[in-house]
Amino acid sequence: MIVDKLGRRFRNLRVSLTAACNYACTYCVPDGKRLMKAKNELPAMQLLKGVAMLQQAAGIDKLRITGGEPLVTPKFDDFLLGVMGLGLADVSLTTNGQLLPKKKAVIESSGLKRINVSLDTLNPLRFRQIARSGDLATVLAGIDAMLELGLKVKINMVPMRSQNLQEVVPMLDYCLERGIELRFIELMRMGHLQSGNGFVNDFVSMQALLDVIGEKYEFARTDAAYDSTAVRFQIPGMGVFGVIANESEPFCRACTRLRLSSDGFLYGCLSSASKHYIGDMLDQPSHLALPTLQKLLVSALADKKLAFQGEVTVMKFIGG
């Protein structure tokens, strides 16, 4: 087992199927241009082999499928069905939900149990202003479709002072009514928000968020898993919501996350631009590839910081 001096190891793997996205969200890209797929993106079978090797080399037991937007790539179906057969303890999916109605059948047949949908507003006009694409009604229909399948649904919302802070309580109402756990994600100093005034002007701290929620609901902090990214709060008799407080209460000292990009690079930490290529190992026999992979994993684990610092790297490229 590969462990650092803080006792951190890699257990949770995020796999970016593609860097491409059908949205151009304001907090992700500065110019409104949709992100395209990376050069030399790996096919589904090679990504699956990479996952299997990381299971052996690092003891990965949880996996989240991400992007870009994972549902836009043709390899989504094969990867989902393949990864569900690898014996992982938990597999989940993060998506903007725009294509969920079209993917309902393959998701049902795969046996997937958990899904996170990124949704920043319930106002159709504001939705288009933030996502700069897509259709809110289709996303909401996709969420309903997942609930009908019996999946555990979470919604990820990024509160921003200039764009959707007034949507915080309506979104919480919507989620509580449907048994959905809402996760508020503090704005991150990534990509174009690493410098300039954009981050400072729009950032909403966990305390500011709780103050807004407290105007309507009473809540109390509750337990979360040791390596959870979220601080969780219970609203008695109604449900739970969480805050991923990257700035206010960083979870770096307990982080177990590793990211595999669509073009074959491992990232050990969001606050580090360091990356480690494994694509050339995927055609090798496991007994030859695993010793080299373990050395890379030691380096990737050493990239982890003690607190979130932000990076110029765009998260959509590395599997948020």
N, C-alpha and C positions, 0 to 999 in steps of 0.2 A: 504494500500500500504506500502511495506517495503522499506524505504529510509534511506541512511546514511547521515552524516553531510555534505558531499559534494553534496548532491542531487542525488547520484547514486542509481539506482534501477536495477532490473533484467528485461530486455525486450527481449533480444536475447538469445535463447537457442541453444547450439550445442549438438547434440545427436550422440554419437559414437555407431554405430550398432555393431561393433566388433573391437577388438584390432588387429586382424589378417590383414596382408597385403601381397600382391603378389609382392611387391618391397622390397628392402633393401637399401634405399637411404643413401648416405654417410653422410648427415647431420642429419639423424634420428637414424641410428644404427651404432655402431662402427666396428662390426665384420663381416658384410655382411650376417648375418643370418636373415632370414625373421621373423617378429614378428608373433606369434601365437595368437589365441584367448585366452582371459582371462578365468580363472576358473569361473564357475558359471555365464556365460553370460546370460542375460535375454532374453526370447523370445520376438518376435515382439509385441505381445498383451500386455505384461507387460510394455514394453517401451512406448507403446502408452498410457497406463493408466498413467504412470509417466508424460508424456507430458501434458495430460489433467488435472492432479492434479496441475502441475506447472502453467498452465493457470489460474486456480482458485486461487491458493495461492499467486502467484507473479505477475500476469498480463502479462505473457509471450505472445507476439504477433508475434514474428519472430522466425523461426527455420531453422537451417542448419543441414543437414544430413551429418555426417562425419564418420571416422573410426579412426585407421587403414584405410583400403580401404573398404568402405561400399558395393561396388558391389560384393565382394567375398562371402558375407554371404547369405545363402538361405532366410533369413528373410527380405532381402531388398525389395522385391516386395510387401509383405504384409504390411510392415511398411510404404513404400511410399504411397501406395493406402490409407492406414488408416489415415495417418497424413494429407493428402490432404483434408480429410473430417472433420477436427477438427475446421475449421473456423478461422485459423490463417491468419494474414494479409499478411504474406510472408513466403514461404517455398523455400529453395534452397538446392543444393547438391554440395559437394566438392568431387572430385574423381581424381585418376590418369589417368582415361580415357581408361585404357587397355581393359575393358569389356563393354565400351559404345555401340559398335555395337551390342552386344548380348542383351543389355537392352533397345534398342531403342523402342521396342513395348510397354513395360510397362511404360516407361517414357512418351511416347506419350499419352497413355490412362489415365495416372494420371492427366494430365493437368499441370504438373510442368512447370514453366516459366523461371527459372534461374538456371544456373549451372556454377561452377568454376572447371577448369581442371588444375591440377598441372603439369607443364611442364617446364623443366629447360634448354632445348637445342633443336635445330632442326637438330643437327648433330647425325646421327644414332650411330656412334661409341661412341661419348661422352655420348649419352643417356644411353647406356649400362653401361658405366663406372660410371655414377652417380646413376642410378636406380638399377644397378646390377641385372636387370631382364627386361622382357618386350620387346616390339617391337614398335619403333617409328611410323612406317607406320600405325599400327593398331590404335594407339592413334590419329593420325591425321585424320584417317577415322572416328573415333568416334566424333571428333570435327565437322567435316563436316556434319555428321548425325544430330547432335544437331542443327546446323545452319539451316539445311533443315527443321527441325521441327519448326523453328521459335523461339527457345529459345534464351534468352540473355546469351551469353557466355562470361566469363572472364577467363583469363589464369593467374595462379599464378606461378611466377618464383623466385627462390632464387639465386641471383647472388653470386658467390664465386670466389675469386681472382685466385685460383689455378685450377679451373675447367671449368668455363663457362663465365667469365667476357667478353670475346670476342664475346659472343652470345647475348649480351644485345641488340644491334642495330638490328641484323637480326630478333630477336624475336619481337621487336617492329614493324619492317617493316611488318612482317607476320600478326600481329594483326591489324595494321592500314588498311591493304589491305582488311581485312575481317570484319571490323566493330566490332572487339573484343577489350574489354578494358583489357589491360595488367596491372597486379599488380605485382610489384617487392616487394618481402618480404625480409627485412633485416635478415641476419642470426641470429638465436636466441640462447642464452646461455641456452639450454635445454639439459637434458640427458648427454651424454658423452662430449658435448661441454661446459658444465658448468665449467669445469676446464681444465688446460693444455693449449697448444699453438694452438690447432686446430681452435678455434673460432677467436683468434687474427690474425692468419695467413690468414684466408679466408674471414674475415668480410669486406663487402663493405658498406660504409656509404651512406646515401641518397645524400649528396653533391658529393661524388665521382661518384655515379651513374649518377647524373644530369650532371656532367662534361662530362662523356662519351656520353650521349645522346645529349648534347649541341654541340658536334662536327658535328652533322648532322642536328639536328632539333632545331628550335626556339620554345619555349613553355613559358607558363605563368601559375602561380598557379591559381587555380579556386576553387569554393566553394565545400565543402563536408558536409554531414550531421553532426550534432553536435556530435553524438556518433560513427561516422565512424572511422574505424581503419586506413583508408588510407588518405594520403595527395594526392590531385589530381591535375593534370597538363593538360592544354589544348594545343594541337598543332593546330594552326589555320587552319581551312579548312580540317583537316585530322582526328582528333579524340582526345581521352583522354587516359592518362595512370595514374597510381597511384603508390605510394610508401607506404608500410606498414613499418613505420620507428620506430620499437620497441626500438631501441637504440637512434637514432638521434632526434626523436620527439615523445616521448611516448604518448599514448592516454589514459593512465590509469585513469586520473582525470575525464574522461567522459565515462568510460567503463560501458556498460550495459550487459555484457556477463556472462552467466552461462553455465556450461558444465555438461552433464549427461553421465557418462561412461557406457559401455556395460554391466558392472556387477553391476550397480545400485548405483554408488557414484556420488554425486554432488561436483563439484569443482568451487569455486567462483573466483579463480584467478590463472593464470599461474605461478605467482611468489610465490605461496604457495603450499606446499605439503599437506595441510589440505584437508580432504575429509569427506563427510557426507553421510552415507548410508541411502537410502530410499527404498531399495528392500523389507524390511519387512513391509512396509506400503501399498504395491501395492495390497495386497489381503484383505485389510481392507476397510470397507465402508468409503466413502469420509468424512462423518461428524466426524468420529473418527480419520482419518489420517491427515486431513488438519491442525488442531491446532499444531500437532507435526511437520509437514512439515514446517509450518511457522516459528517455532522456529529454525529449521535447516537452513532455508533461512536467518534468521537474523545472524546466525553464519557464513554462507558462504559469506554474504555481508561484514562482518567484516574482512574476509580474504583478501579483496582487498587492494593492495598497492597503493602508490602514484606515483610510477615509476616502470618500468619493471626491475626486478632484476635477472631473470632467475631462474631455478630450476633444480634439478636432475631428476625430473619427465620427462618421455619420452612423448612428446605430442601425439604420435600415440595412446597411451593408453587412453587418455582423450578427444579426439575429437578436433583436431586442428581447 
